[in-house]
Amino acid sequence: MAFIDASGNMDRQGCRVFLILTHSCAGGVPLGIFITTNESTETVTQALELYNSLLDETSYFGRGAALGPAVFITDDSASERQALKNVYPDATLLLCVFHLLQAFWRFL
């Protein structure tokens, strides 16, 4: 299981910082980080493919970079979720409960 989320607007160029984390008994453990100039599906797909090129077949608990994590937990970013589907077509995508409740609260 991996968690992915982006943060941005930290510089004048509006770059996005993506964190990929997994769980452990000690809390979240970083798996990777990448910085992009935007959050479009094409850009995030290319960043994930480049990230995968750094990994070997023992990554993701032996699943390898081609299969990737079995489950991703994300927010409701359509471009981010589509990029994950492009790169990891067999992964199950779940919505993060925090982001789901945050969106609901904003709706109210």
RAFEN-V65409 format. One record per backbone hydrogen bond with DSSP energy under -0.5 kcal/mol. CO is the residue of the C=O (numbers start at 0). NH is the residue of the N-H. Records with the same first field share a line. If there is no record, write none. Layout:
CO = NH ; NH
This chain:
1 = 72
2 = 20
4 = 18
6 = 16
10 = 13
14 = 8 ; 9
15 = 17 ; 35
16 = 6
17 = 33
18 = 4 ; 20
19 = 30 ; 31
20 = 2
21 = 28
23 = 26
26 = 23
28 = 21
31 = 19
33 = 17
35 = 15
39 = 43
40 = 44
41 = 45
42 = 46
43 = 47
44 = 48
45 = 49
46 = 50
47 = 51
48 = 52
49 = 53
50 = 53
51 = 54
55 = 58
57 = 61
58 = 63
59 = 62
62 = 66
63 = 67
69 = 91
70 = 1
71 = 73 ; 93
72 = 3
73 = 95
75 = 77
76 = 80
77 = 81
78 = 82
79 = 83
80 = 84
81 = 85
82 = 86
83 = 87
87 = 90
91 = 71 ; 93
93 = 73
95 = 99
96 = 100
97 = 101
98 = 102
99 = 103
100 = 104
101 = 105
102 = 106
103 = 107
